[in-house]
Amino acid sequence: VFVRVSDGFCVKVTVTVLVEGEGFEVTSFRGDGPYLDGRRPVEVRLGVSLEEDLARRDFTINAIAYSATGEMVDPFGGLQDLKDHKIRCIGDPMRRFGENPIRMLRAARMAAEFGFWPEDKVLSAMRELGGTLAKAGPDRIRTDFVRLVESSYPSRGLKLLLDTNLLDPVIGISDHTLSADCREKVLALTQSIDTVPCANGQRLGLFYRCLGAEQGKAAIFALNFDKKTRKQLESFLRQETEGTC
């Protein structure tokens, strides 16, 4: 069975199963066709094996399944990577990130959430392809970036953005025009951001202040924040708080 992707829509066979009032989504195993737009496969093949379904995923730690008989299905060594706190792609990282560049930002977000770190091959691919993240679109970038900043270890995620070319598309620029001074301020922020409360957008506000008033406002606008959040973040750009960016 092939499911054609057309006009940005893909038909998926998904049902929600209620168990004692809690919903669990059950989706058919599938195999993906080629990605031509850096966002979605041109076709989806249903009725594949569990292993083939897991093989299309991004990272090994996202390709672990639990069978109906109570056995762990882990064809790519994800359990060991969990123990090693390692972010490792399934197959070639260049191919995985070329299929969908949002996966690079997802790696940075996972570093922030769990304190993990990408292996060297993953880091190299992120540095080479980081500029392509803009293909993912502002809404998808915003979702993962906000989760990164509001995670347990945002300093790790921000350092990873600085270490690769991911910071530029996150703030809406594509020609590496962010000044060295701004980069130094973001790096300085990583020394304290883990202890800053997430409430009222404080972490995000401090990040955008590092960019300065003009570029900070443009970066906030670039990610299509809702009106309330945008005003909240822009208020940080107008504040003068000793000891912050």
GUDREN-946621 format. One record per residue (C-alpha): z negated, y, x. Coordinates in Angstrom, 1 decimal, always signed. Example, Ala and Ser with C-alpha at 12.3 -4.5 7.8 and 13.67 -1.06 7.14 Angstrom:
((-7.8,-4.5,+12.3))
((-7.1,-1.1,+13.7))
END
This chain:
((+0.0,+0.0,+0.0))
((+0.9,+3.4,+1.4))
((-0.4,+6.7,+0.1))
((+1.8,+9.7,+0.8))
((+0.1,+13.0,+1.8))
((+1.9,+15.8,+0.1))
((+1.2,+19.6,-0.1))
((-2.2,+19.0,+1.6))
((-3.4,+16.4,-0.9))
((-4.2,+12.8,-0.2))
((-5.0,+10.3,-2.9))
((-8.1,+8.3,-1.9))
((-9.6,+5.3,-3.7))
((-13.3,+6.3,-3.9))
((-15.9,+5.4,-6.4))
((-19.6,+6.5,-6.6))
((-22.0,+3.6,-7.2))
((-25.4,+4.5,-8.6))
((-28.3,+2.4,-7.3))
((-31.7,+3.3,-8.9))
((-30.3,+6.8,-9.7))
((-29.0,+7.5,-6.2))
((-25.2,+7.8,-5.7))
((-23.4,+6.0,-2.9))
((-19.7,+6.7,-2.2))
((-17.5,+3.6,-1.7))
((-14.1,+4.2,-0.2))
((-11.3,+1.8,+0.5))
((-10.6,+0.8,+4.1))
((-7.6,+2.7,+5.3))
((-5.3,+3.2,+8.3))
((-3.9,+6.7,+9.1))
((-0.3,+7.5,+9.9))
((+0.7,+10.2,+12.4))
((-0.8,+13.7,+12.3))
((+1.8,+16.4,+12.3))
((-0.2,+19.5,+11.4))
((-3.4,+18.8,+13.4))
((-5.3,+18.4,+10.1))
((-4.1,+15.4,+8.0))
((-2.1,+12.2,+8.5))
((+1.3,+12.2,+6.8))
((+0.5,+8.9,+5.2))
((-2.5,+6.6,+4.6))
((-2.2,+2.8,+4.5))
((-4.7,+1.1,+2.2))
((-5.9,-2.5,+2.3))
((-6.5,-2.7,+6.1))
((-9.3,-4.5,+7.8))
((-12.7,-3.0,+8.5))
((-11.9,-2.9,+12.3))
((-8.7,-1.0,+11.7))
((-10.5,+1.5,+9.4))
((-13.1,+2.0,+12.1))
((-10.4,+2.4,+14.8))
((-9.1,+5.6,+13.2))
((-12.4,+7.4,+13.5))
((-13.2,+10.1,+16.1))
((-16.3,+8.9,+18.1))
((-17.8,+5.5,+18.8))
((-21.1,+6.4,+17.2))
((-19.2,+7.2,+13.9))
((-17.5,+3.8,+14.0))
((-20.5,+1.5,+13.3))
((-20.6,-0.5,+10.0))
((-23.3,-2.6,+8.3))
((-21.9,-5.7,+6.6))
((-23.0,-7.2,+3.3))
((-24.5,-10.1,+5.2))
((-26.8,-7.7,+7.1))
((-24.9,-7.8,+10.4))
((-23.9,-4.7,+12.5))
((-20.2,-4.3,+13.0))
((-19.7,-2.3,+16.2))
((-16.3,-2.9,+17.8))
((-16.3,+0.1,+20.1))
((-19.8,+0.1,+21.6))
((-21.3,+2.9,+19.5))
((-24.8,+1.4,+19.4))
((-24.9,+1.5,+23.2))
((-23.6,+5.1,+23.2))
((-26.4,+6.0,+20.7))
((-28.9,+4.6,+23.2))
((-27.3,+6.5,+26.0))
((-27.0,+9.8,+24.0))
((-23.3,+9.8,+24.8))
((-20.4,+11.2,+22.8))
((-17.4,+9.1,+23.5))
((-14.0,+9.0,+21.7))
((-12.4,+5.9,+20.3))
((-9.4,+5.5,+22.6))
((-7.8,+8.5,+24.4))
((-9.7,+11.7,+23.8))
((-6.4,+13.7,+24.2))
((-4.9,+11.7,+21.3))
((-8.0,+11.9,+19.1))
((-8.3,+15.7,+19.5))
((-4.5,+16.1,+19.2))
((-4.7,+14.4,+15.8))
((-7.4,+16.8,+14.5))
((-8.8,+19.5,+16.8))
((-11.9,+20.0,+14.6))
((-13.2,+16.9,+16.2))
((-13.8,+18.9,+19.4))
((-16.1,+21.3,+17.5))
((-17.7,+18.3,+15.8))
((-18.6,+17.0,+19.3))
((-20.3,+20.3,+20.1))
((-22.1,+20.2,+16.8))
((-23.3,+16.6,+17.5))
((-24.6,+17.7,+20.9))
((-26.6,+20.4,+19.1))
((-27.8,+18.1,+16.3))
((-28.8,+15.1,+18.4))
((-29.1,+16.3,+22.0))
((-26.2,+14.1,+23.1))
((-23.5,+15.1,+25.6))
((-19.8,+14.2,+25.9))
((-18.6,+11.8,+28.6))
((-16.4,+13.3,+31.3))
((-13.1,+12.3,+29.7))
((-14.1,+13.9,+26.5))
((-15.1,+17.1,+28.3))
((-11.8,+17.3,+30.1))
((-9.9,+16.9,+26.9))
((-11.9,+19.6,+25.2))
((-11.3,+22.0,+28.1))
((-7.5,+21.3,+27.9))
((-7.1,+21.4,+24.2))
((-9.9,+23.8,+23.1))
((-7.5,+26.6,+22.3))
((-5.9,+24.4,+19.6))
((-9.0,+24.5,+17.5))
((-7.6,+27.5,+15.6))
((-5.3,+25.0,+13.8))
((-8.3,+23.7,+11.9))
((-8.6,+26.9,+9.9))
((-11.6,+29.2,+9.5))
((-13.4,+27.4,+6.7))
((-13.6,+24.1,+8.6))
((-14.6,+25.9,+11.8))
((-17.3,+27.9,+10.0))
((-18.9,+24.8,+8.5))
((-19.3,+23.0,+11.8))
((-20.3,+26.1,+13.7))
((-23.0,+27.1,+11.3))
((-24.4,+23.5,+11.4))
((-24.3,+23.7,+15.2))
((-26.3,+27.0,+15.4))
((-28.8,+25.7,+12.8))
((-29.3,+22.4,+14.5))
((-32.3,+21.1,+16.6))
((-30.6,+21.9,+20.0))
((-28.2,+24.9,+19.4))
((-28.4,+25.7,+23.1))
((-26.6,+22.5,+24.0))
((-23.9,+23.2,+21.5))
((-23.4,+26.8,+22.6))
((-23.3,+25.7,+26.3))
((-20.6,+23.2,+25.4))
((-18.6,+25.9,+23.7))
((-18.9,+28.0,+26.8))
((-18.0,+25.1,+29.1))
((-14.8,+24.5,+27.2))
((-12.2,+26.8,+25.6))
((-13.8,+26.4,+22.1))
((-15.7,+29.6,+22.0))
((-12.5,+31.8,+21.7))
((-11.2,+30.2,+18.5))
((-14.7,+30.1,+17.0))
((-14.9,+33.9,+17.2))
((-11.3,+34.4,+16.2))
((-9.5,+35.2,+19.4))
((-6.7,+33.2,+21.1))
((-6.0,+35.0,+24.4))
((-9.4,+34.7,+26.2))
((-10.2,+38.4,+25.8))
((-13.9,+37.8,+25.4))
((-15.5,+39.8,+28.3))
((-17.5,+38.1,+31.0))
((-20.5,+40.3,+29.9))
((-20.4,+38.8,+26.4))
((-20.2,+35.3,+27.8))
((-23.2,+36.0,+30.0))
((-25.1,+37.3,+27.0))
((-24.3,+34.1,+25.0))
((-25.4,+32.1,+28.0))
((-28.7,+34.1,+28.1))
((-29.2,+33.5,+24.4))
((-29.1,+29.7,+25.0))
((-32.4,+30.1,+26.9))
((-34.3,+31.1,+23.7))
((-32.2,+30.2,+20.6))
((-33.8,+26.8,+20.1))
((-37.1,+28.5,+19.2))
((-35.6,+31.1,+16.9))
((-36.1,+30.3,+13.2))
((-33.0,+29.5,+11.2))
((-34.2,+31.5,+8.2))
((-32.2,+34.6,+7.1))
((-29.4,+33.9,+9.5))
((-31.4,+35.0,+12.5))
((-29.7,+32.6,+14.9))
((-26.2,+33.4,+13.8))
((-27.1,+37.1,+13.8))
((-28.3,+37.0,+17.4))
((-25.1,+35.1,+18.4))
((-22.8,+37.7,+16.9))
((-24.9,+40.6,+18.5))
((-24.0,+39.1,+21.9))
((-20.3,+40.0,+21.1))
((-21.1,+43.7,+20.5))
((-20.7,+45.7,+17.3))
((-16.8,+45.8,+17.1))
((-16.0,+42.3,+18.3))
((-19.0,+40.8,+16.5))
((-17.9,+42.3,+13.1))
((-14.3,+41.0,+13.7))
((-15.7,+37.5,+14.6))
((-17.8,+37.4,+11.4))
((-14.7,+38.4,+9.3))
((-12.6,+35.7,+11.1))
((-14.7,+32.9,+9.7))
((-14.5,+34.0,+6.1))
((-18.2,+34.2,+5.5))
((-19.2,+34.9,+1.9))
((-20.0,+38.5,+1.1))
((-23.8,+38.1,+1.1))
((-23.8,+36.3,+4.5))
((-21.4,+38.7,+6.0))
((-23.6,+41.7,+5.1))
((-26.6,+39.9,+6.4))
((-24.9,+39.1,+9.8))
((-23.5,+42.6,+10.1))
((-27.0,+44.0,+9.7))
((-27.9,+42.3,+12.9))
((-25.1,+44.2,+14.7))
((-26.8,+47.5,+13.7))
((-30.3,+46.5,+14.8))
((-31.8,+47.4,+18.2))
((-34.3,+44.7,+19.0))
((-35.9,+44.6,+22.4))
((-35.4,+41.4,+24.4))
((-32.3,+40.2,+22.5))
((-28.6,+40.4,+23.0))
END
